[in-house]
């Protein structure tokens, strides 16, 4: 039994030492990342403040340069319609007058709703179908 206690104490001590080492490495890593971030910030601010020098042109280079001929750009045809040329599109006239709806049967009202693309229930009453047609008219 004494040997078991000794091995448990040694094992616990090793776990404690290893966890302390992992904590120390984590602390060192965060310090290292902070230092790298500050160095990169200082370097980027220094590089942005120092502009690259522009090359000085001498007279010899200016005389030697021959301007290139730039081809004339051909304007592309614009196939869009002008705002003034657009015709206003009005809604098609209603096929049925609202007054004529009253004299229609349920089947005829369902056909009218189908033509207009209005959804309806198969078991809806005639008054409901008329209200749907009136709402869309």
C-alpha positions in Angstrom: 0.0 0.0 0.0 2.8 2.4 0.7 4.2 1.9 -2.8 0.8 2.8 -4.2 0.7 6.1 -2.3 4.2 7.0 -3.3 3.5 6.4 -7.0 0.3 8.4 -6.7 2.2 11.3 -5.1 4.9 11.2 -7.8 2.2 11.0 -10.5 0.4 14.0 -9.0 3.6 16.0 -8.7 4.5 15.2 -12.4 1.0 16.3 -13.5 1.4 19.5 -11.5 4.8 20.3 -13.0 3.6 19.5 -16.5 0.5 21.8 -16.1 2.8 24.5 -14.8 5.1 24.1 -17.8 2.1 24.3 -20.2 0.9 27.5 -18.5 4.3 29.0 -18.7 4.5 28.2 -22.5 1.1 29.8 -23.0 2.1 32.9 -21.2 5.3 33.1 -23.3 3.3 32.6 -26.5 0.9 35.5 -25.7 3.9 37.8 -24.8 5.5 36.8 -28.1 2.3 37.5 -30.1 2.0 40.9 -28.4 5.6 41.8 -29.3 5.1 40.7 -33.0 1.9 42.7 -33.2 3.6 45.8 -31.9 6.6 45.3 -34.3 4.3 44.8 -37.3 2.3 48.0 -36.3 5.5 50.0 -36.0 6.8 48.7 -39.3 3.6 49.3 -41.2 3.3 52.9 -39.8 6.9 53.5 -40.8 6.4 52.1 -44.3 3.2 54.1 -44.9 4.9 57.3 -43.8 7.9 56.8 -46.1 6.7 57.1 -49.7 8.8 55.5 -52.4 10.9 58.1 -54.3 9.7 59.0 -57.7 12.3 58.5 -60.5 13.6 61.8 -61.8 13.3 62.1 -65.6 16.2 63.6 -67.5 16.0 65.5 -70.7 17.6 62.6 -72.6 14.9 60.3 -71.6 12.2 62.7 -72.5 13.6 63.3 -76.0 14.1 59.6 -76.6 10.5 58.8 -75.7 8.2 58.8 -78.7 4.5 59.1 -77.9 2.6 56.0 -78.9 -0.3 56.4 -81.2 -3.5 55.8 -79.4 -6.2 54.2 -81.6 -9.4 56.1 -81.6 -12.1 54.5 -79.6 -15.1 53.6 -81.6 -18.2 54.3 -79.5 -20.3 51.3 -79.0 -23.9 51.3 -80.0 -26.2 51.8 -77.1 -29.2 49.4 -77.5 -31.0 50.8 -74.4 -34.1 52.7 -75.0 -34.2 56.4 -74.2 -36.5 57.5 -71.3 -38.4 59.7 -73.7 -39.0 56.9 -76.1 -40.5 54.5 -73.7 -44.2 53.9 -74.1 -46.4 53.6 -71.0 -48.1 50.2 -70.7 -51.5 50.3 -69.3 -53.4 47.4 -67.7 -55.6 45.4 -70.1 -59.2 46.3 -69.9 -61.3 44.1 -67.6 -62.9 41.2 -69.5 -65.9 41.1 -67.3 -67.8 43.9 -65.6 -68.3 43.5 -61.9 -72.1 43.8 -62.4 -72.0 40.7 -64.8 -70.4 38.6 -62.1 -73.6 38.4 -60.1 -75.3 36.5 -63.0 -72.5 34.0 -63.4 -72.5 30.5 -62.0 -69.9 29.1 -59.6 -68.2 27.1 -62.3 -68.0 30.2 -64.6 -66.5 32.2 -61.7 -63.9 29.5 -61.1 -63.0 29.6 -64.7 -62.5 33.4 -64.6 -60.3 33.1 -61.5 -58.3 30.4 -63.3 -57.8 32.6 -66.3 -56.6 35.4 -64.1 -54.3 33.1 -62.1 -56.0 33.7 -58.8 -55.9 30.8 -56.4 -59.2 29.6 -54.9 -60.6 26.7 -53.0 -62.7 24.1 -54.8 -65.4 24.2 -52.1 -65.6 28.0 -51.8 -69.0 29.6 -52.1 -70.2 31.8 -54.9 -70.0 34.9 -52.7 -66.4 34.2 -51.8 -65.5 33.7 -55.5 -67.2 37.0 -56.4 -65.3 38.8 -53.6 -62.0 37.4 -55.0 -62.9 38.7 -58.5 -64.0 42.1 -57.1 -60.7 42.4 -55.1 -58.6 41.8 -58.2 -60.6 43.9 -60.5 
